[in-house]
Amino acid sequence: MEKNTDIRTAFEQVMAADHEIPAKQKQVLAASLALFAEQGFANTTTKQIADRAGVAEGTVYRRYKTKDELLAALLKPMVTTVLPRLMREFAQQVATMRNLTRHQLLTALIENRAAFLAENWPVGKVLLNEMMIQPALRQAVIQNAAPIIQKTLYPILDRLRAQQELAAVPNDMVVQFIVGTVLTNVMRANLQDDFALFNQRVPFLIDFLDRGLAPS
C-alpha cells in the first residue's frame, strides 16, 4: 500500500498553493502548527511562534489578537482543505481493497490508519483535542468524510454482505462500529499521552471487529 502523506506536508502544500495568504502569515501558521504539535497549545507563546516564523512578535499580534484566533486560522484550512485531501488519498487506497475478505479488509484499514496516526501523532493530538471541545469542528470533519466513505467503502461492504461475509447490518452502522471502536482507543491513548498503547491494541481491535461483524 502507498505511503500516506503526513499532515504537515499536506498543510505546507495547501499553503504554497494559496496565493491569497501573505507570505509572513503562512510562516506564522506553519510555525504555530509545528510548535503546537511539539509542546502543546497551552505551552506555546506568541513570542515562540514569532521567533520560529522569523517575524516580529508585533506581526503576529497585528493579524491575530489572541492565540485562540491564531488556532482558529490554523484549523480552518485543516478542516476545509487539508483533511479532505488526505481523506481522498486514503479513499484511493481503500479502492484497492475491493477484493479482500472481511478480516483482510479490517486489518488493512486499521493498520493503515494506525500507521498514519503514528506518523502524525503530535499534530493529530492538536486536532483531536480541539475536536473534543468544538462540536462545529467535529461536524465539519464528519460532513467532509461521509461522502468519501459512502463512495469508496460502502460498495466493498455491500459485496462482502452479498457473499455472506458480513453481518446483515446497515453500512452506516458498520462504519460507526469500526470508527467508534478505533477512536475510543485513540482517545484513550491521547488522554494518557501514550500512542504505544494504541499500537499494542491494534491486533485486539481487529479481532474484536472481525468477530463482531461476522454474519450470525
C-alpha positions, 0 to 999 in steps of 0.5 A: 500500500502507498505511503500516506502523506503526513499532515504537515506536508499536506498543510505546507502544500495547501499553503504554497498553493494559496496565493491569497495568504501573505507570505509572513502569515503562512510562516506564522501558521506553519510555525504555530502548527509545528510548535503546537504539535511539539509542546502543546497549545497551552505551552506555546507563546506568541513570542515562540511562534514569532521567533520560529516564523522569523517575524516580529512578535508585533506581526503576529499580534497585528493579524491575530489578537489572541492565540485562540484566533491564531488556532482558529486560522490554523484549523480552518484550512485543516478542516476545509482543505487539508483533511479532505485531501488526505481523506481522498488519498486514503479513499484511493487506497481503500479502492484497492481493497475491493477484493479482500475478505472481511478480516483482510479488509479490517486489518488493512484499514486499521493498520493503515490508519494506525500507521498514519496516526503514528506518523502524525501523532503530535499534530493529530493530538492538536486536532483531536483535542480541539475536536473534543471541545468544538462540536462545529469542528467535529461536524465539519470533519464528519460532513467532509468524510461521509461522502468519501466513505459512502463512495469508496467503502460502502460498495466493498461492504455491500459485496462482502454482505452479498457473499455472506461475509458480513453481518446483515447490518446497515453500512452506516452502522458498520462504519460507526462500529469500526470508527467508534471502536478505533477512536475510543482507543485513540482517545484513550491513548491521547488522554494518557499521552501514550500512542504505544498503547494504541499500537499494542491494541491494534491486533485486539481491535481487529479481532474484536471487529472481525468477530463482531461483524461476522454474519450470525 
